[in-house]
């Protein structure tokens, strides 16, 4: 590796070493869990509106469909009043 006329000169050995270094550094970041096992526990779908409303009913439909597709139960949890608005 060297500079010639202010331009970085790249050779094949530098590319090889850079590629090897890249894969050595990225290896710990690659997930080791089997994707076929995901998700491995029930999923909680949080609905930010009160139970019985349109948002709740739509969320329950989505949870039912997602549970069938994923093969895991999708639990619906309503948490109304978490909008963070201040009206005083």
C-alpha positions in Angstrom: 0.0 0.0 0.0 1.4 3.4 -0.8 0.5 6.7 -2.3 1.5 7.8 -5.7 0.8 11.4 -6.7 -1.6 11.8 -3.8 -3.7 8.8 -4.9 -4.0 5.7 -2.7 -2.7 2.7 -4.5 -4.6 -0.5 -3.7 -3.3 -3.9 -4.5 -4.9 -7.4 -4.3 -3.1 -8.2 -1.0 -4.6 -5.1 0.7 -8.1 -6.1 -0.5 -7.6 -9.7 0.8 -6.5 -8.5 4.2 -9.3 -6.0 4.5 -11.8 -8.6 3.6 -10.4 -11.0 6.2 -10.4 -8.3 8.9 -14.0 -7.4 8.0 -15.2 -10.9 8.5 -13.2 -11.4 11.7 -14.8 -8.2 13.2 -18.3 -9.0 11.9 -18.4 -12.6 13.1 -19.5 -11.8 16.7 -22.3 -9.7 15.4 -23.9 -12.5 13.4 -26.8 -14.2 15.3 -26.1 -17.7 16.3 -29.7 -18.5 17.2 -31.5 -20.7 14.7 -34.0 -18.5 12.8 -36.4 -21.5 12.5 -36.9 -21.3 16.3 -37.9 -17.6 16.3 -40.0 -16.6 18.1 -39.4 -19.0 20.9 -41.9 -17.5 23.4 -45.3 -15.8 23.3 -45.4 -12.3 21.8 -47.1 -9.4 23.6 -48.9 -6.9 21.4 -49.5 -3.7 23.3 -52.6 -1.7 22.3 -52.4 1.9 23.4 -56.2 2.4 23.7 -58.9 1.2 26.0 -60.4 -2.3 25.6 -63.5 -2.6 23.4 -62.7 0.2 21.0 -61.9 0.1 17.3 -58.1 0.0 18.0 -58.6 -2.9 20.4 -60.7 -4.9 18.0 -58.3 -4.3 15.1 -55.4 -5.2 17.3 -57.0 -8.5 18.3 -57.6 -9.4 14.7 -54.0 -8.7 13.9 -52.8 -10.7 16.9 -55.0 -13.7 15.8 -53.7 -13.7 12.3 -50.1 -13.2 13.4 -50.4 -16.1 15.9 -51.5 -18.4 13.1 -48.7 -17.3 10.8 -45.9 -17.4 13.4 -47.1 -20.5 15.3 -46.8 -18.7 18.6 -49.6 -17.2 20.8 -49.8 -13.4 20.5 -51.1 -11.9 23.7 -53.0 -8.6 23.6 -52.4 -6.1 26.4 -54.3 -2.8 26.5 -52.5 0.2 28.1 -54.8 3.2 27.7 -53.7 6.7 28.6 -50.1 6.4 27.7 -50.2 9.1 25.0 -48.2 11.6 27.0 -50.4 14.6 26.2 -50.8 17.3 28.8 -54.0 19.3 28.6 -53.8 21.6 31.5 
